[in-house]
Amino acid sequence: MLLAAAALAGYGSFILASLLVGWRLLRLWRRTHETPALAIAVALGAGAAAYALGIGAFAAPLPRAAAAGVEMAAAFFAHVGAASLALALRHIFQPEAHWARALQISLTIGLAGAFALRLADPLAFPPPAYVFWPYALLAAGVYAWSVVESLRCYRQMSRRARVGLADPVVARRFLLWALAGVSALGIFVVVMIDRLDGAGALSAWTVLLSSAFGITAAVGISLAFFPARRRAATELDAPG
């Protein structure tokens, strides 16, 4: 009972926050037509769908073939979400850098190839190691990139804020985005550690840690993109 409650709180809060923030960003994109808003909205929405379907595949009493199908749908959304986040990172933090464009394209191609591996044996459940590890490492790399870039911007804006050249509230929003990225990265790390035993099923400690990271990520993305105290100038002035 305690484990189920923890999973519901952690995964549920992350899914709900991702959907709400993603929906608001999608509405923002309809007004501005800016690529970062759309890319982050897709990343959050796809991530929420991947988590919800993934939980259903492993937790619901489904026949093996049905569970494999649900898990494959979850994998599709997970790959799309990671690729969309990589696109957002390039446009937000490094729009003119050739290396960032090359990295984003390489990650996208790698994620597409990783999903193609899942199609090689669509009835496999849980997914075999040759499917799990390419995606896990590539997606973790995307979130690590997010953490590095958001922390870099936080440091730059904090220094400027001390001399009155930047808004400290905006600087803190980059820090919150970094917190969300670290939490998402933490989920990948604990799942990868759990997978090292080769079982392919989540242990109790993995669920508890992932749930804690999920709550932290939900708070981070909610306050980073739509803080409680709105500014008059614009609805979304950082990040994105």
C-alpha positions in Angstrom: 0.0 0.0 0.0 2.8 2.4 0.9 4.7 1.6 -2.3 1.6 2.2 -4.4 0.9 5.5 -2.7 4.4 6.7 -3.2 4.3 5.7 -6.9 0.9 7.5 -7.3 2.3 10.7 -5.7 5.6 10.7 -7.5 4.6 9.6 -11.0 1.2 11.3 -10.8 2.6 14.7 -9.8 5.1 14.5 -12.6 2.6 13.5 -15.2 0.1 16.1 -14.1 2.7 18.9 -14.0 4.1 18.0 -17.4 0.6 18.0 -19.0 -0.4 21.3 -17.4 2.8 23.1 -18.2 2.9 21.5 -21.7 -0.6 22.7 -22.4 0.2 26.3 -21.3 3.3 26.3 -23.4 1.3 25.0 -26.4 -1.1 27.9 -26.0 1.8 30.3 -25.8 3.2 28.8 -29.0 -0.1 29.4 -30.8 0.3 33.1 -30.0 4.1 33.5 -30.6 4.9 30.6 -33.1 8.3 30.3 -31.4 10.0 26.9 -31.8 11.2 26.6 -28.1 7.7 26.8 -26.7 6.4 24.1 -29.1 9.4 21.9 -28.6 9.2 22.0 -24.8 5.4 21.5 -24.9 5.9 18.3 -27.0 8.7 17.1 -24.8 6.6 17.5 -21.7 3.4 16.1 -23.2 5.3 13.1 -24.7 7.1 12.5 -21.5 3.8 12.4 -19.6 2.3 10.0 -22.1 5.4 7.8 -21.9 5.3 7.6 -18.1 1.6 6.9 -18.0 1.7 4.2 -20.6 4.9 2.7 -19.1 3.3 2.4 -15.7 0.3 0.8 -17.3 2.4 -1.7 -19.2 4.3 -2.9 -16.1 1.6 -2.5 -13.4 -1.7 -3.3 -15.1 -2.7 -7.0 -15.3 -2.4 -7.2 -19.1 -1.7 -10.2 -21.4 2.0 -10.3 -22.4 1.2 -9.2 -26.0 -0.9 -6.3 -24.8 1.7 -5.2 -22.3 4.3 -5.2 -25.0 2.1 -3.1 -27.2 1.5 -0.5 -24.5 5.2 -0.5 -23.6 6.0 0.1 -27.3 3.7 3.1 -27.4 5.4 4.4 -24.2 8.8 4.0 -25.8 7.6 5.9 -28.9 6.5 8.9 -26.8 9.7 8.7 -24.7 11.9 8.9 -27.7 9.9 11.7 -29.2 10.0 13.6 -25.9 13.8 13.3 -25.6 14.3 14.4 -29.2 12.0 17.4 -28.7 13.9 18.4 -25.6 17.2 18.3 -27.5 15.6 20.6 -30.2 14.5 23.0 -27.5 17.9 23.1 -25.8 19.6 24.0 -29.1 17.2 26.8 -29.9 17.1 28.3 -26.4 20.7 28.1 -25.3 22.9 27.7 -28.4 20.9 28.9 -31.4 24.0 29.9 -33.4 26.4 27.2 -32.4 27.3 24.6 -35.0 28.3 22.1 -32.4 24.9 22.3 -30.7 23.1 21.8 -34.0 25.3 18.8 -34.8 24.7 17.4 -31.3 21.0 17.8 -31.5 20.8 16.1 -34.9 23.0 13.3 -33.7 20.9 12.7 -30.6 17.7 12.7 -32.8 19.2 10.2 -35.2 20.4 8.1 -32.3 17.0 8.1 -30.7 15.3 7.1 -33.9 17.7 4.2 -34.3 17.1 3.2 -30.7 13.4 3.0 -31.3 14.0 1.0 -34.5 15.7 -1.6 -32.3 12.4 -1.8 -30.3 10.6 -2.7 -33.5 12.9 -5.6 -34.2 11.0 -7.7 -31.6 7.7 -6.0 -30.9 6.4 -8.7 -28.6 9.4 -8.7 -26.3 8.4 -7.7 -22.7 10.2 -6.3 -20.8 12.3 -4.8 -23.6 15.7 -6.6 -23.9 18.9 -4.9 -22.9 19.9 -4.0 -26.5 16.7 -1.9 -26.6 16.9 -0.4 -23.1 20.4 0.8 -22.9 20.7 2.8 -26.1 17.6 4.8 -25.3 18.5 5.2 -21.6 22.0 6.5 -22.3 20.9 8.9 -25.1 17.9 10.3 -23.1 20.1 10.7 -20.0 22.5 12.6 -22.2 19.8 15.0 -23.3 18.8 15.7 -19.7 22.4 16.1 -18.7 22.8 18.7 -21.5 19.7 20.5 -20.1 21.2 20.6 -16.6 24.6 22.0 -17.9 23.0 24.7 -20.0 20.5 25.8 -17.4 23.1 26.0 -14.7 25.4 27.9 -17.0 22.7 30.5 -17.6 21.8 30.6 -13.9 25.4 31.5 -13.0 25.6 34.2 -15.7 22.4 35.8 -14.8 23.1 35.6 -11.1 26.4 37.6 -11.6 24.5 40.2 -13.7 21.7 40.4 -11.1 24.2 41.3 -8.4 25.0 44.5 -10.3 21.5 45.2 -11.4 21.8 44.0 -15.0 19.4 41.1 -14.8 16.3 40.0 -12.8 17.1 37.6 -10.0 13.7 36.0 -10.4 14.6 35.0 -13.9 17.9 33.6 -12.7 16.1 31.5 -10.2 13.9 30.1 -12.9 16.9 28.7 -14.7 18.0 27.1 -11.4 14.6 25.5 -11.1 14.9 24.2 -14.6 18.2 22.7 -13.6 16.6 21.1 -10.6 13.9 19.5 -12.8 16.7 18.2 -15.1 18.7 16.8 -12.3 15.6 15.0 -11.0 14.8 13.6 -14.4 18.4 12.5 -14.7 18.1 10.9 -11.3 15.2 8.8 -12.5 17.3 7.5 -15.4 20.2 6.7 -13.1 18.2 4.7 -10.6 16.4 2.8 -13.3 19.7 2.0 -15.1 21.2 0.8 -11.8 18.2 -1.4 -11.2 18.5 -2.7 -14.8 22.0 -3.9 -14.2 20.7 -7.0 -12.5 19.0 -7.9 -15.9 15.6 -8.5 -14.4 13.8 -5.8 -16.4 11.3 -5.1 -13.6 11.4 -2.2 -11.2 12.3 -3.0 -7.6 10.6 -1.3 -4.6 13.6 1.0 -3.9 13.6 2.1 -7.6 9.9 3.0 -7.4 10.4 5.0 -4.2 13.4 6.9 -5.5 11.9 7.6 -8.8 8.7 8.8 -7.1 10.7 11.3 -5.0 12.6 12.5 -8.1 9.2 12.8 -9.9 7.8 15.1 -7.2 10.9 17.3 -7.4 10.8 17.4 -11.1 7.1 18.4 -11.0 7.9 21.3 -8.7 10.9 22.4 -10.8 9.2 22.5 -14.2 6.0 24.1 -12.7 7.9 27.0 -11.1 10.5 27.4 -13.8 8.1 28.1 -16.6 5.1 29.5 -14.8 6.0 30.8 -11.3 3.4 31.8 -8.8 4.4 35.5 -9.1 3.9 36.5 -12.7 5.7 39.4 -14.2 3.9 42.1 -16.0 6.1 42.1 -19.1 5.4 38.6 -20.4 3.9 35.3 -19.4 7.1 33.4 -20.3 10.3 35.4 -20.2 12.6 32.5 -19.2 13.4 29.7 -19.9 12.2 29.3 -23.5 
